[in-house]
Amino acid sequence: MKTVSILIPIYNEEKTILIILEKINEEIKKIPYCEFEIIVINDGSTDNSDNFLRQNPKLYNHYIHNINNSGKGFAIKAGLKKSKNEIILIQDADLEYLPNNYEQLLVPFFAVDADVVYGSRFRTTQYNRVMFFWHYVANNIITMTSNIFSNLNFSDVEVGFKLFKKKLLNEINLQEKSFGFEIELTHKLAKIKPQVKFFEVGISYNARTYSEGKKIGFKDALRAVYCIFKYSF
C-alpha cells in the first residue's frame, strides 16, 4: 500500500473549499490500495474560508493557517513540512482540477515505479472546458521554453496536478513563493541524477474565468519565463 499526502493551498476560496474537500473524501474512498492524508494550507485568506474550515474539521487531517498571503509556493512548502507520506499530490482548492482524476494519476507509481507524474490538459481523452485562446498560446510558449532548457517533452508544464515522491525533495531546495514554484520544481527535479522518471497522464479540466475566481495572470506568465532561465543555469 502506498501513502499519499494531498496538499491543498487555498486563498479566498470560500465558494469552493468545502465542495472540493467533499469531492476528495468521496474519491479517496474508491481507492482502497492507498492511504491518504489531506492537508489544507490557508494562505492568508480574507474571506470566510478559515471559518468554514474550522467548522468542518472532519473533512481534512491537518490544517495550516498562514496569517499573511505569501503565495502558492510558500503554502505548498508549509504543507510539505507537515506531510509524512511517500507520495505528494498537489490539489488546487477551486473546481478546475477534479479529484476523479486521482486514480489514473496514481497508476504510473504502481505500474512503472514513476518518480513524478504531471497531469496534462492537452494530452487527454477526457472532457475539458474550452477557454481563452491566448491562455492556450501562453501555456504552449511557457511549456516549449521550459522543455528546451529541461530537455523534457511535457505537453503542459503549468498544470495544477503534480505528484511526486517526497524523498526527491531531500535533493532540492525550493525557494519560490509564488506560482513560479511550478517551474522551479520541474527544473530542479530534471537535474537530479540518475534521471528522474517523469510521466504525464491526461486529465479532465473544468477551467474558470476571472469572474469565477481565476487568479493566475500575465505577471505570473512573466514570472514563469523568468524562472525557466533562473533555474536552468
Residue pairs with C-beta under 8 A, 6 or more apart in sequence:
1 33
1 34
1 35
2 33
2 34
2 35
2 86
2 87
2 106
2 109
2 110
3 34
3 35
3 36
3 37
3 84
3 85
3 86
3 87
4 34
4 35
4 36
4 37
4 85
4 86
4 87
4 88
4 89
4 106
5 36
5 37
5 39
5 79
5 83
5 84
5 85
5 87
5 88
5 89
5 166
6 24
6 28
6 36
6 37
6 38
6 39
6 89
6 91
7 39
7 41
7 76
7 79
7 80
7 83
7 88
7 89
7 90
7 91
8 20
8 21
8 24
8 38
8 39
8 40
8 41
8 60
8 79
8 91
8 92
8 93
9 41
9 43
9 72
9 75
9 76
9 79
9 90
9 92
9 93
10 17
10 40
10 41
10 42
10 43
10 45
10 49
10 75
10 93
11 42
11 43
11 44
11 45
11 49
11 69
11 72
11 75
11 93
11 215
12 45
12 46
12 47
12 49
12 213
13 20
13 45
13 47
13 49
13 93
13 94
13 213
14 45
14 47
14 48
14 49
14 52
15 213
16 93
16 94
16 95
16 213
17 40
17 49
17 52
17 53
17 93
18 52
18 56
18 59
19 95
20 91
20 93
20 94
20 95
20 99
21 38
21 40
21 56
21 59
21 60
22 59
23 98
23 99
23 100
24 38
24 91
24 99
25 38
25 59
26 99
27 99
27 100
27 102
27 103
28 34
28 36
28 99
28 102
30 103
31 102
31 103
31 106
33 110
34 106
35 85
37 61
37 62
37 83
37 84
37 85
38 59
38 60
38 61
38 62
39 60
39 61
39 62
39 63
39 64
39 79
39 82
39 83
40 53
40 60
40 62
40 63
40 64
40 93
41 64
41 66
41 75
41 76
41 78
41 79
42 49
42 50
42 53
42 63
42 64
42 65
42 66
43 66
43 69
43 70
43 71
43 72
43 74
43 75
44 66
44 67
44 68
44 69
44 70
45 69
50 65
53 59
53 60
53 63
54 63
57 63
62 82
64 75
64 78
64 79
64 82
66 74
66 75
66 78
70 177
71 176
71 177
71 178
71 179
71 181
72 177
72 178
72 179
72 181
73 174
73 176
73 177
73 178
73 179
73 180
73 181
73 184
74 177
74 178
76 90
76 181
77 174
80 88
80 166
80 169
83 166
85 166
86 165
86 166
86 167
87 106
87 109
87 163
87 164
87 165
87 166
88 163
88 164
88 165
88 166
88 169
89 102
89 105
89 161
89 162
89 163
90 160
90 161
90 162
90 163
91 97
91 99
91 160
91 161
92 160
94 208
94 213
94 214
95 206
95 208
96 160
96 205
96 206
96 207
96 208
96 214
97 119
97 160
97 161
97 203
97 205
97 206
98 204
98 206
100 204
101 119
101 126
101 161
101 201
101 203
101 204
104 201
104 202
104 203
105 117
105 119
105 161
105 163
105 201
105 203
106 117
106 163
107 201
108 114
108 117
108 199
108 201
109 117
109 163
109 165
112 197
112 199
113 197
114 197
114 198
114 199
115 164
115 165
115 168
115 189
115 196
115 197
115 198
116 162
116 163
116 164
116 165
116 168
116 189
116 196
116 197
116 198
116 199
117 162
117 163
117 164
117 198
117 199
117 200
117 201
118 154
118 156
118 157
118 159
118 161
118 162
118 163
118 198
118 199
118 200
118 201
119 156
119 159
119 160
119 161
119 162
119 200
119 201
119 202
119 203
120 154
120 155
120 156
120 159
120 200
120 201
120 202
120 203
121 128
121 156
121 159
121 203
121 205
122 155
122 156
123 155
123 156
123 200
123 202
124 202
124 203
124 204
124 205
125 202
126 202
126 203
126 204
126 205
127 204
127 205
128 204
128 205
128 207
129 205
129 206
129 207
131 207
131 209
138 221
139 156
139 158
142 157
142 158
142 183
142 221
142 224
142 225
142 228
143 154
143 155
143 156
143 157
143 158
145 225
145 228
146 152
146 154
146 157
146 183
146 186
146 187
146 224
146 228
147 153
147 154
147 157
149 187
149 228
149 229
149 232
150 186
150 187
150 190
150 232
151 190
152 186
152 190
152 198
154 186
154 198
154 200
155 200
156 200
157 182
157 183
157 186
158 182
158 183
158 224
159 203
161 203
162 182
162 185
164 185
164 189
168 189
168 192
168 196
171 192
172 185
172 188
172 189
172 192
173 188
174 181
174 184
174 185
174 188
175 184
176 183
176 184
176 227
178 220
178 223
179 216
179 220
179 223
179 224
180 220
180 223
180 224
180 226
180 227
182 224
183 224
183 227
183 228
183 231
184 227
184 230
184 231
187 227
187 228
187 231
187 232
188 231
189 196
189 198
190 196
190 198
207 214
208 214
